[in-house]
Amino acid sequence: MAKQNKNIYVPQPIDTSGVELPDSLTELTEQIARNVHEVWAAGRMAEGWTYGERRDDTLKKHPGLVPYDELTESEKEYDRHTAMETLKLIRKLGFEISKQYAEDI
């Protein structure tokens, strides 16, 4: 790991650019993206945030506090990117991802 100046943060994510994900993980990516949004929204709401047309940190208002299906495509893409990079990291670290039968959640 490179030595960093205490005052300058330089992100150093693990390079997952060479990781190919099988098509079978597309459904999982969307489910993770949806859950990422739900976890984020639940956390914000627990901190007293509510929906607002514009973000206002003082009043704790945020336009993203809506159901996943109501997000703009660019907002969904942000969550999908997070999900995709998480899955790629799991594979890069040598873990396998497989689906097993589960009851409906």
C-alpha positions in Angstrom: 0.0 0.0 0.0 1.3 3.4 -0.9 2.3 5.8 1.8 -0.3 8.7 2.0 0.0 12.2 3.3 -2.2 12.6 6.4 -4.0 15.5 4.8 -4.6 14.0 1.3 -6.8 11.0 0.8 -6.2 9.1 -2.3 -8.7 6.3 -2.9 -7.1 3.0 -3.9 -9.9 0.6 -4.8 -9.0 -2.9 -5.9 -8.8 -3.1 -9.7 -11.8 -5.2 -10.9 -11.6 -4.0 -14.5 -10.6 -7.5 -15.7 -13.3 -9.3 -13.9 -16.1 -10.6 -16.1 -19.4 -11.5 -14.6 -21.7 -14.1 -16.1 -25.1 -13.1 -17.4 -26.7 -15.1 -14.6 -25.6 -12.4 -12.1 -27.7 -9.6 -13.9 -30.7 -10.4 -11.8 -28.6 -10.4 -8.6 -27.1 -7.1 -9.5 -30.5 -5.5 -9.7 -31.6 -7.0 -6.5 -28.5 -5.8 -4.7 -28.9 -2.3 -6.2 -32.5 -2.2 -5.0 -31.4 -3.3 -1.5 -28.5 -0.8 -1.4 -31.1 1.9 -2.0 -33.4 0.5 0.7 -30.6 0.3 3.3 -29.5 3.8 2.5 -33.1 5.2 2.7 -33.8 3.3 6.0 -30.6 4.7 7.5 -31.5 8.3 6.4 -35.0 8.0 7.7 -33.7 6.6 11.1 -31.6 9.8 11.3 -34.7 11.9 10.8 -34.5 12.6 7.1 -37.7 12.9 5.0 -38.5 13.4 1.4 -38.0 16.8 -0.1 -37.9 18.0 -3.7 -34.4 19.5 -3.1 -31.7 18.2 -0.8 -31.4 20.3 2.3 -28.9 19.1 4.9 -30.2 21.5 7.6 -33.8 20.4 7.3 -32.8 16.8 6.5 -34.7 16.7 3.2 -33.7 14.5 0.3 -35.3 13.9 -3.1 -33.9 10.3 -3.2 -36.2 9.1 -0.3 -38.6 7.4 -2.6 -39.1 3.8 -3.6 -36.4 2.4 -5.9 -38.8 2.1 -8.8 -39.4 5.9 -8.6 -35.7 6.8 -8.8 -34.4 8.3 -12.0 -32.5 6.0 -14.3 -29.2 7.8 -13.4 -29.9 7.3 -9.7 -30.6 3.6 -10.2 -27.4 3.3 -12.3 -25.4 4.6 -9.3 -26.8 1.8 -7.1 -26.3 -0.7 -10.0 -22.7 0.3 -10.3 -22.1 -0.2 -6.6 -23.7 -3.6 -6.8 -21.7 -4.6 -9.9 -18.4 -3.5 -8.4 -19.2 -5.4 -5.2 -19.9 -8.6 -7.2 -16.7 -8.1 -9.2 -14.7 -7.7 -6.0 -16.2 -10.9 -4.5 -15.0 -12.8 -7.6 -11.6 -11.0 -7.7 -11.0 -12.2 -4.1 -11.6 -15.8 -5.2 -15.2 -16.3 -3.9 -17.8 -18.0 -5.9 -21.4 -16.9 -6.1 -24.1 -19.5 -6.6 -27.9 -19.5 -6.3 -29.6 -22.0 -4.1 -33.3 -22.5 -3.6 -34.7 -20.0 -1.2 -38.2 -19.2 0.0 -39.7 -16.0 -1.3 -38.6 -13.1 0.8 
